[in-house]
Amino acid sequence: MPRSDFWSGLVVAGFGLLALLWMIPNYAGSNPFAQMPPELVPNIAAWTMIVCGGIVALGGLVRMLRDGVSPVSAEVNWRAIGWALWPFVYVGVAIWVMTFVKLTWFGVFLIGGMLFLLGERRWYMILGCSVVPVVLLYVLSVYLMRVGVV
């Protein structure tokens, strides 16, 4: 799959570059009293994305050149695109539902439903992976931060 490695590496590196050049400078904020600048961690993550995406894209390019595969194909596999698109539709609908329902009430069903649709059938895995993050979010926001946003 050198073609998909090439393009996914380029997209990841491009997103890291977009974050580094536009998102972080415009939206990271500032805090003159902070020990650590607010843009430090996002900058590290953006550089990591650029380097890792470049490595993946370069590896895909080398394999494409070695195998004689062109980077662009006229074949479009619509079934594969549809199969790759359904998780985004699922999350988009879930975000729309969460505009009406609090995350702690809906989060367990959101995560559990996604795990079930992805093929997980062990009830203890579905229950653990869907309940634990929501409970930790609740504890963090209500009891530790005392903001009560959920």
N, C-alpha and C positions, 0 to 999 in steps of 0.2 A: 504494500500500500504506500509506495513512495509518493504518489501524487497527493494523497490526503495528508501525509506527513508534511510535505512541502507547504501546502496551503494552510493547514492548521498552524504550523510554526510561524508562517508569515502573519497570520491573523493575530496570534498571541503576541508576537513581537510588535506588531502595529498598534495593538491596544496598549501595550506597555509604553510605547513611544507617545501615544496620545495622552495617556495619563501623566507621563513625565513632562510633556511640553504644554499641556492645556489644563487638564483637570486639577492636578496638584497645585500649580501656581495660583489658579483662580479660586479653588474651593477648599484648600487645606486649612485656611484660617491662620490666625496668629495668636500667640499668647506670650506676652513679654515676661511673664512671671514663671513660665514653665522651665523645668530643668532640661527637658528635651524638646527640640523644636517640633511642632505638630506635623511638619511635612517629612520628617526623617523616616518613619516607618513606611509611609506610602512611596517615598523615593526608593527605598530598599526593595520593596515589592515590585515596583515598576522596572527597576534595573534587572531584577531576577527574571521577570517575565520577558524582557528584551533578550537577555542572554540565553535563557532556556528555549524560547521560541526560535531564536537564531540557530541554536544547535540542532533542534528538530528540523527546521527548514533546510539547513545545510546538509543534514543526513539524508533527507528526502531528495534533495537536488542531486547529490552524489549518486544515489541509487537510480534516479531517473536517467541521469546521463550514462551510467553504466549499462542499464537495461535498454536504453534507446526509447524511453517512454516520454511523450510530450507532456508538458505541464497542464495543457488544456485539452479537454476531450469534448467532442460533439455529442457524445452519448449522455443522456440524462436519465438516471434511474429514479423515476418518480416514486416508486414504492419505497426506496431507501430514504428519499427525502421526506416522505410522509411519516415513515417510521421514526426518523430522527427528529421530526417536528412535534410529535404528540407530547413529550414532556414539557416543552415550552408552552403549549396551549394549556396543559394541565396547571402549570404554575401561574400562567396569566389569569386563568379563571379563578384560581385560588386567591390571587392577590385582589381581584375584583370582589370576591366574597368577603375577604378580610377587611374591606372598607366598611362593611356593615357589622361584622362580628369581631370580637376581640381575639387576638392571636392565641391566647391561652385556652380559649374555648374551641378554637378551630384547628390549632396546630397539630394536635395528636391525630386527628382524622386526615389532615393534609399529608403528613409524613407517612402515616400508616397506609393510606390509600396509594401513595406513590410506590412504597415498598411492595405492596401487593400487586400492583400493576406491572412492576418490574420483575415479578416472578418469585418473590420471597413467600414461602408458605409456612415457615416455622413461626408459630404464634408468639413464642417468647422473644424472638428477634424483632418481630413487628412491634410488639408491645414495648420492649425495652428501648428500641431505637426511636420510637415515636413519643413515648411518655417522658423519658429522661431529659431530653433537651428542653421540652416545654416546661417541665418542673424547675429545671435549673434557671431558665429565663425568668420564671415567676419569682423564684427565690432571689435572684440577682436584682431584679428591678424593684420588687416590693420591699424586701427585707434588708437588703444590703445597700441599695441606693436610695431607698425611701422616697421614690418618685411616684410609684403606683401607676405606671403607664399602661400596664396590661390588665 
